[in-house]
Each structure stands twice: as C-alpha cells, then as structure tokens.
Amino acid sequence: MSRAVQLFILGLLGFGLPAWAFTLIEDTRVMQLIVACALVSLAGFFGTVYVVPKVAYKTQARGICGKDLNKKGTPEGEKPIPEAAGLAPGCIFLLCVICFELLHYYDIGSLADYVRSGFKGSPKTESISDAWVVDYNAALATIGFMLFLGFSDDVLDIRWRVKLVLPLFASLPLLVAYSGGTGIAVPKPLVGLGLGIPPYLELGVLYKVFMVMLTIFCTNSINILAGVNGLEAGQTFIVACAVLLHNFLAVAGWAGATPAVRDGHLFSSYLMMPLAATTFGLLVFNWYPSRVFVGDTFTYFAGMTIAVAGILGHFSETLLLFLLPQVFNFVYSLPQLFKIVPCPRHRLPVFDPVTGLLRPKDAPDWNLVNLTLQLFGRCNENALCVRVLMFQVASCALAFGVRYLLQGHYK
C-alpha cells in the first residue's frame, strides 16, 4: 500500500468519525462555532504543510539534524534528517488557537453575513465569561511554554531526569488560572458498599497534584513511545481524533443539556481540532519514509495539549483509556527508566540491511515497539508503525465501549 493511500485512510477515519458525530449536534450556535474552528484548523493544516519544509531547512542549516538509525547500513541511513520539525505545527497550532479566540467574540452567523456583504456594517458580538477567557489563555500559555521547553531540549539535549519534570513548570499557568471544581464523583459501586463514602469527594489541593501528574505523564508518554517514522505524530493524531469524537458525541448527547459540562467538551474540541489538523500536516512529511524528525518539540507540545484538553474538558478518566498503549508502554518501560535494567540512549530495534526488516535486540529493550516485534515477528519499519497504531485505534475503540457501556452504572 502506497504512502499516499495509507495517509488517506488514516485521515479519512480520523476526520470522518468526528464529522459524523458533528451531524448529531442540534444547537445552531454550537455548530457555528465548531465550523469556524474547523475552518481555522483547515488553514492550520495548509499552514503546517507550507512551514515544515522551511523549518526543516533552517534546522538542518544549523546542524539540528540526525540520521535514521532504523535504516543504518543503507544510503537512506546516511542522509542527515532535519530534527525539531515539530516547531512548525506547534507554532501554527498556537496561531490557530489565538485566531479562534478572536472569532469567539462574534456571532458566527452575523460574521458570515458581514463577509458576504463585502464588509458592510459590523458583525454582532457575543459576551464571553471571564472564566472561559482565563482558562483559554492559561491553556495557551501552558502549551506555548511546553513547546519552548521541547525545542530547548532538541537544541540543548537536556538530561532525562530534568526532562521528566519540565511539564511541572509548564503547567504552572494552568494551575494558577484553574477555576473549575476540585472534586470527583465517586463510582457508584464504591458508594454502595456501605462504608460511608460520599457520592462526591472534594480533593482540594490533591486534585491539582493530580493535574500536574497527568501533564507529566501525557507529555512524557508520547515522548517515550517513539523511534519509528510516523509513530509520534500518528499516535497523537489518533488520540486527538478520538477525543474529538468523544467531545462531539457528548455535546450531541448527555452533555448538551448541561451548560457547564457541554462547555468543557467544547473547550476540549477547540484544542483538538487544530491539533489534529496540524499533526496531520506534519505526518505528510514524517510518515515513512520520513523526511523530517518531529523531535521533543512536537512530543512535548502534543502531550501537553492532550493533557490540557482532558483536564479542562473534565474527562481525565476517559482520556487515560484513550492512552492505554502509552500507559502500558510507560509501565513496561519502568525497569529501564529507573535503571533496574540497562537503558541505552536509543531503545530501538536492530535493522538488517540485507532483508530491510527490523528485529528486536538479543537483549530486547523494554518498550512497546520492541515487544510488538517479539510478539508478531520481524517486519519493515512502516509495518511496525502501522501495527502499533492499530493497537492505538483498538484501544480507543475499547475506551468508547467501556465509557458508554458503563455510563449510568459506574458514576
């Protein structure tokens, strides 16, 4: 299957399912805002496709490049590949978020009429709550800070122990500005045990500790499930589309009648649409055979964006279900991450230049990429990426099944 066909299928599934869920929404105002965000995101896709080659040229000129170790021993493996290409989708994403915030102040229908009339008169404005603006700008600051730290890591090669806590500093704007609830709904089975557990448990400062832990996990989990062309951007795209589908289904269903819950899912949608679009623009260059490496710039920015969407959308449990491969990979990697088992700098499989296939090392590294090779046998790099991404898709499908089967019974 050709590269273009693979990307077409991935894009069709990723964007098609949320588009179907969008048709279930009945609120005209909500639909107009989603369409406006989708148009901004579409511009973000084309902007990313335009900017990535320019960023790649600059980074390679400055020596920020590397060689593809999964093609070692071949002519392709000797070519320098530009790194830190994630700077392009990251910056375009921030521009999309800012542009949509400006549009959010206007009645979208009135704004469309204003444009069609040749900019005669003035469009009607909409009132926006201060809390929404504060949360939105805090999310913008947090994601922008993480993008900066990720690029700093690509340039300065920061030590792993330091990288682990970088999201803590990046999440400070979010923690300071967060004005939502700090309690959790206790699962009904626990409440029914007769142990005096209340149906709603106020956590206070512990909830903010959980927020920090979630940002640290999401940011690093994308970063350590990596090393194969298209894998970092591919998993981000799938998770972003799954979160977007969940948000649209929620707005069209149970959350639509409760403004606070609905607004949380819409807030998350306004982050996921530009993330999915800019990430897909990056995939045009990062899919096998990769012409650019995304770098820690992208993995940190993408992980933080997903974490912020889950926190401010108030569905962190569902988000962790979508991130099941990342959770498994993190737990499975712990012996190496904590040096119980020797941990090399690059936990990559071995490439055989004769057959063109990848195989696990004689003493395999403890991660999902190598485990996939151990379980399913040798394959080329493209097939390995597809296998891992299929696991990501299956995990997201399982998450939807669990989420909707337990709805009303679990909480």
C-alpha positions as CSV (number, residue, x, y, z in Angstrom):
1,M,0.0,0.0,0.0
2,S,1.5,3.3,-1.0
3,R,2.4,6.1,1.3
4,A,-0.4,8.4,0.0
5,V,-3.0,5.7,0.3
6,Q,-2.0,5.0,3.9
7,L,-2.3,8.7,4.8
8,F,-5.6,9.0,3.0
9,I,-7.1,6.1,5.0
10,L,-5.7,7.4,8.3
11,G,-7.1,10.9,7.5
12,L,-10.5,9.5,6.3
13,L,-11.0,7.6,9.5
14,G,-9.6,10.2,11.8
15,F,-11.6,13.1,10.5
16,G,-14.6,11.2,9.2
17,L,-15.9,9.8,12.5
18,P,-15.9,13.2,14.3
19,A,-17.5,14.7,11.2
20,W,-20.3,12.1,11.5
21,A,-20.7,12.9,15.2
22,F,-20.9,16.6,14.4
23,T,-24.1,16.0,12.3
24,L,-25.8,14.8,15.5
25,I,-25.4,18.2,17.2
26,E,-28.6,20.3,17.1
27,D,-27.6,23.5,18.8
28,T,-27.1,26.1,15.9
29,R,-24.7,28.3,17.9
30,V,-22.5,25.4,18.9
31,M,-22.5,24.1,15.3
32,Q,-21.4,27.5,14.0
33,L,-18.5,27.7,16.5
34,I,-17.4,24.2,15.6
35,V,-17.5,25.0,11.8
36,A,-15.5,28.2,12.5
37,C,-12.9,26.3,14.4
38,A,-12.8,23.6,11.7
39,L,-12.1,26.3,9.1
40,V,-9.3,27.8,11.2
41,S,-7.9,24.2,11.6
42,L,-8.0,23.6,7.9
43,A,-6.0,26.7,7.4
44,G,-3.6,25.4,10.1
45,F,-3.2,22.2,8.1
46,F,-2.1,24.0,4.9
47,G,0.0,26.4,7.0
48,T,1.8,23.4,8.5
49,V,2.4,21.8,5.1
50,Y,3.9,25.1,4.0
51,V,6.0,25.9,7.0
52,V,7.5,22.4,7.8
53,P,10.0,22.4,4.8
54,K,11.1,25.9,5.8
55,V,11.7,24.9,9.4
56,A,13.5,21.8,8.2
57,Y,15.8,23.8,6.0
58,K,16.7,26.2,8.9
59,T,17.3,23.4,11.5
60,Q,19.4,21.4,9.1
61,A,21.5,24.5,8.3
62,R,22.1,25.0,12.0
63,G,23.2,21.4,12.4
64,I,20.0,20.3,14.2
65,C,19.7,17.0,12.4
66,G,20.3,13.3,12.8
67,K,20.4,10.0,10.9
68,D,17.7,7.4,10.7
69,L,19.1,4.6,12.8
70,N,16.3,2.2,11.6
71,K,17.9,2.5,8.1
72,K,21.5,2.1,9.2
73,G,23.7,0.5,6.6
74,T,21.7,1.8,3.6
75,P,22.1,5.1,1.6
76,E,18.9,6.4,3.3
77,G,20.5,5.8,6.7
78,E,23.5,8.0,5.9
79,K,21.4,11.1,4.9
80,P,21.0,13.8,7.5
81,I,17.4,14.3,8.5
82,P,16.2,17.6,9.9
83,E,15.0,17.4,13.5
84,A,12.7,19.6,15.7
85,A,10.2,19.8,12.8
86,G,7.5,19.8,15.5
87,L,8.2,23.6,15.9
88,A,6.1,24.2,12.7
89,P,2.9,22.5,13.8
90,G,3.4,23.9,17.3
91,C,3.6,27.5,16.2
92,I,0.8,27.1,13.7
93,F,-1.4,25.5,16.4
94,L,-0.9,28.4,18.7
95,L,-1.8,30.8,15.8
96,C,-5.0,28.8,15.2
97,V,-6.0,28.9,18.9
98,I,-5.4,32.6,19.0
99,C,-7.4,33.2,15.8
100,F,-10.3,31.2,17.0
101,E,-10.3,33.0,20.3
102,L,-10.8,36.2,18.3
103,L,-13.7,34.7,16.4
104,H,-15.3,33.5,19.6
105,Y,-16.2,37.1,20.5
106,Y,-18.5,37.4,17.5
107,D,-21.8,35.8,16.5
108,I,-20.6,33.5,13.7
109,G,-23.7,33.8,11.6
110,S,-23.6,37.5,11.7
111,L,-19.9,37.4,10.9
112,A,-20.5,35.3,7.9
113,D,-23.2,37.7,6.7
114,Y,-20.7,40.6,7.2
115,V,-18.2,38.9,5.0
116,R,-20.7,38.0,2.3
117,S,-22.0,41.6,2.2
118,G,-18.5,42.9,1.4
119,F,-17.7,44.0,4.9
120,K,-20.6,46.4,5.2
121,G,-21.9,47.3,8.6
122,S,-20.5,45.4,11.6
123,P,-21.0,41.9,12.9
124,K,-22.8,41.3,16.2
125,T,-20.6,40.5,19.2
126,E,-21.1,37.8,21.8
127,S,-20.5,38.0,25.6
128,I,-17.9,35.6,26.9
129,S,-17.4,34.7,30.5
130,D,-14.2,35.9,32.1
131,A,-13.6,32.3,33.4
132,W,-13.6,31.0,29.9
133,V,-11.1,33.6,28.7
134,V,-8.8,32.9,31.7
135,D,-8.8,29.2,31.1
136,Y,-8.3,29.5,27.4
137,N,-5.3,31.9,27.8
138,A,-3.9,29.7,30.6
139,A,-4.1,26.7,28.2
140,L,-2.4,28.8,25.5
141,A,0.4,29.8,27.9
142,T,0.9,26.3,29.2
143,I,1.1,24.7,25.7
144,G,3.3,27.5,24.4
145,F,5.7,27.1,27.4
146,M,5.9,23.4,26.7
147,L,6.6,24.0,23.1
148,F,9.5,26.3,24.0
149,L,10.9,23.7,26.5
150,G,10.7,21.0,23.9
151,F,12.6,23.0,21.4
152,S,15.1,23.8,24.1
153,D,15.6,20.1,24.7
154,D,16.2,19.5,21.0
155,V,18.8,22.2,20.9
156,L,20.5,21.7,24.3
157,D,19.9,17.9,24.8
158,I,18.6,18.2,28.4
159,R,19.2,15.3,30.7
160,W,16.3,12.7,31.1
161,R,15.8,13.4,34.8
162,V,15.4,17.1,34.1
163,K,13.1,16.4,31.2
164,L,10.8,14.4,33.4
165,V,9.9,17.5,35.5
166,L,9.7,20.1,32.7
167,P,5.9,19.7,32.4
168,L,5.7,20.7,36.1
169,F,7.0,24.2,35.2
170,A,5.0,24.4,32.0
171,S,1.7,23.5,33.8
172,L,2.1,26.4,36.3
173,P,-0.1,28.9,34.3
174,L,-2.8,26.2,34.1
175,L,-2.6,25.6,37.9
176,V,-2.7,29.2,38.8
177,A,-5.7,30.0,36.5
178,Y,-7.7,26.9,37.1
179,S,-11.1,27.8,38.5
180,G,-13.0,24.5,38.0
181,G,-14.1,22.0,40.5
182,T,-11.5,20.1,42.6
183,G,-13.7,17.1,43.5
184,I,-14.5,13.8,41.9
185,A,-17.7,11.8,41.5
186,V,-17.1,8.5,43.4
187,P,-18.0,5.4,41.4
188,K,-21.4,4.0,42.4
189,P,-20.1,0.5,43.3
190,L,-17.9,2.1,46.0
191,V,-20.7,4.3,47.3
192,G,-22.9,1.2,47.6
193,L,-20.5,-0.7,49.8
194,G,-21.9,0.9,52.9
195,L,-18.6,2.3,54.0
196,G,-19.8,5.8,54.4
197,I,-18.1,7.0,51.2
198,P,-19.9,10.1,49.8
199,P,-21.0,10.2,46.2
200,Y,-18.9,13.3,45.7
201,L,-15.4,13.6,47.2
202,E,-13.7,17.0,47.5
203,L,-10.0,16.6,46.9
204,G,-8.9,20.3,47.2
205,V,-5.2,20.7,46.6
206,L,-4.8,17.0,45.8
207,Y,-6.8,17.5,42.6
208,K,-4.2,20.0,41.4
209,V,-1.5,17.5,42.3
210,F,-3.3,15.0,40.1
211,M,-3.4,17.7,37.3
212,V,0.4,18.0,37.5
213,M,0.9,14.3,37.4
214,L,-1.4,14.0,34.4
215,T,0.5,16.6,32.5
216,I,3.8,15.0,33.3
217,F,2.5,11.6,32.2
218,C,0.9,12.7,29.0
219,T,3.9,14.8,27.9
220,N,6.5,12.1,28.6
221,S,4.3,9.1,27.4
222,I,4.2,10.5,23.8
223,N,8.0,11.0,24.0
224,I,8.9,7.5,25.1
225,L,6.6,5.7,22.6
226,A,8.8,6.8,19.7
227,G,11.6,5.9,17.4
228,V,9.7,4.8,14.3
229,N,8.9,7.0,11.3
230,G,5.4,8.4,11.8
231,L,4.8,6.9,15.3
232,E,4.8,10.0,17.4
233,A,2.7,12.1,15.1
234,G,0.5,9.1,14.2
235,Q,-0.5,8.3,17.8
236,T,-1.1,12.0,18.5
237,F,-3.4,12.2,15.5
238,I,-5.4,9.1,16.5
239,V,-5.8,10.2,20.2
240,A,-6.8,13.8,19.1
241,C,-9.4,12.5,16.8
242,A,-10.7,10.0,19.4
243,V,-11.0,12.8,22.0
244,L,-12.7,15.0,19.4
245,L,-15.2,12.2,18.6
246,H,-15.9,11.8,22.3
247,N,-16.5,15.5,22.7
248,F,-18.9,15.7,19.8
249,L,-20.9,12.7,21.0
250,A,-21.1,14.2,24.5
251,V,-22.3,17.6,23.2
252,A,-24.9,15.9,21.0
253,G,-26.0,13.6,23.9
254,W,-25.9,13.7,27.6
255,A,-23.7,16.8,28.0
256,G,-25.8,19.1,25.7
257,A,-28.4,19.8,28.3
258,T,-25.9,20.9,31.0
259,P,-24.1,24.1,30.0
260,A,-21.1,23.6,32.3
261,V,-20.4,20.0,31.1
262,R,-21.1,21.0,27.5
263,D,-18.7,23.9,27.6
264,G,-16.0,21.7,28.9
265,H,-16.3,19.3,26.0
266,L,-16.5,22.3,23.6
267,F,-13.3,23.8,25.1
268,S,-11.5,20.5,24.5
269,S,-12.8,20.3,21.0
270,Y,-11.4,23.8,20.2
271,L,-7.9,22.4,21.1
272,M,-8.2,19.0,19.5
273,M,-9.4,20.3,16.0
274,P,-6.3,22.4,15.4
275,L,-4.1,19.7,17.0
276,A,-5.4,17.0,14.7
277,A,-5.1,19.3,11.6
278,T,-1.6,20.5,12.2
279,T,-0.4,17.0,13.2
280,F,-1.8,15.6,10.0
281,G,0.1,18.3,8.1
282,L,3.3,17.1,9.9
283,L,2.5,13.5,9.0
284,V,2.7,14.4,5.3
285,F,6.5,14.8,5.9
286,N,7.0,12.4,8.9
287,W,5.2,9.3,7.6
288,Y,7.5,6.5,6.3
289,P,10.0,7.2,4.7
290,S,10.3,10.3,6.9
291,R,11.7,13.5,5.5
292,V,11.8,15.2,9.0
293,F,12.0,14.1,12.6
294,V,9.4,15.6,14.9
295,G,11.8,15.9,17.9
296,D,10.9,16.5,21.5
297,T,9.5,19.8,20.4
298,F,6.5,18.0,19.0
299,T,6.1,15.2,21.6
300,Y,6.1,17.7,24.5
301,F,3.8,20.1,22.8
302,A,1.3,17.4,21.7
303,G,1.3,15.6,25.0
304,M,0.7,18.8,26.9
305,T,-2.1,19.8,24.6
306,I,-3.9,16.4,25.1
307,A,-3.4,16.7,28.9
308,V,-4.9,20.2,28.9
309,A,-7.9,19.1,26.8
310,G,-8.6,16.3,29.3
311,I,-8.2,18.5,32.4
312,L,-10.2,21.4,31.2
313,G,-12.7,19.1,29.5
314,H,-13.1,17.2,32.8
315,F,-12.8,13.7,31.3
316,S,-9.4,12.6,32.6
317,E,-10.5,9.1,33.2
318,T,-11.7,8.6,29.6
319,L,-8.5,10.3,28.4
320,L,-6.4,7.6,30.2
321,L,-8.5,4.9,28.5
322,F,-7.6,6.5,25.1
323,L,-3.9,6.5,26.2
324,L,-3.9,2.8,27.1
325,P,-0.9,2.0,24.8
326,Q,1.0,4.9,26.4
327,V,0.1,3.7,29.9
328,F,1.2,0.2,29.1
329,N,4.4,1.3,27.4
330,F,5.2,3.5,30.4
331,V,4.6,0.8,33.0
332,Y,6.5,-1.8,30.8
333,S,9.4,0.7,30.5
334,L,9.8,1.4,34.2
335,P,12.6,-1.2,34.8
336,Q,14.8,0.6,32.2
337,L,13.7,4.1,33.1
338,F,14.8,3.6,36.7
339,K,18.0,1.8,35.6
340,I,17.0,-1.5,37.1
341,V,17.7,-2.9,33.6
342,P,20.4,-1.2,31.5
343,C,18.8,1.5,29.4
344,P,20.6,2.7,26.2
345,R,20.1,6.2,24.8
346,H,18.1,4.9,21.8
347,R,15.8,2.0,22.6
348,L,15.4,0.9,19.0
349,P,15.2,-2.5,17.3
350,V,18.0,-3.8,15.1
351,F,17.9,-3.1,11.3
352,D,19.0,-5.8,8.9
353,P,20.2,-4.0,5.7
354,V,20.1,-7.3,3.7
355,T,16.4,-8.0,4.3
356,G,15.3,-4.5,5.1
357,L,13.5,-5.8,8.2
358,L,13.6,-4.8,11.9
359,R,14.1,-7.3,14.7
360,P,14.4,-7.0,18.5
361,K,17.8,-6.9,20.0
362,D,19.3,-10.1,21.5
363,A,18.5,-8.4,24.9
364,P,15.4,-6.5,23.8
365,D,14.6,-3.1,25.2
366,W,11.5,-2.8,27.4
367,N,9.1,-0.9,25.3
368,L,6.0,-1.4,23.2
369,V,7.9,-1.1,19.9
370,N,10.3,-4.0,20.6
371,L,7.5,-6.0,22.3
372,T,5.5,-5.8,19.1
373,L,8.4,-7.3,17.1
374,Q,8.8,-10.0,19.7
375,L,5.1,-11.0,19.5
376,F,4.5,-10.6,15.8
377,G,7.9,-11.2,14.3
378,R,10.2,-9.2,12.0
379,C,8.8,-6.6,9.7
380,N,9.8,-3.4,8.0
381,E,9.6,0.0,9.7
382,N,6.4,1.0,8.0
383,A,4.6,-2.2,9.0
384,L,5.9,-1.8,12.6
385,C,4.4,1.7,12.8
386,V,1.1,0.5,11.4
387,R,0.9,-2.3,13.9
388,V,1.5,0.0,16.9
389,L,-1.0,2.5,15.5
390,M,-3.6,-0.3,15.0
391,F,-3.2,-1.1,18.7
392,Q,-3.8,2.6,19.4
393,V,-7.0,2.5,17.3
394,A,-8.2,-0.7,19.0
395,S,-7.5,0.9,22.4
396,C,-9.6,4.0,21.6
397,A,-12.4,1.8,20.3
398,L,-12.2,-0.2,23.6
399,A,-12.3,3.1,25.5
400,F,-15.5,4.1,23.8
401,G,-17.0,0.7,24.5
402,V,-16.1,0.8,28.2
403,R,-17.1,4.5,28.5
404,Y,-20.6,4.1,27.0
405,L,-21.4,0.7,28.4
406,L,-20.7,1.8,32.0
407,Q,-22.4,5.2,31.6
408,G,-25.1,5.5,34.3
409,H,-23.8,2.4,36.1
410,Y,-20.3,3.4,37.1
411,K,-21.0,7.0,38.0
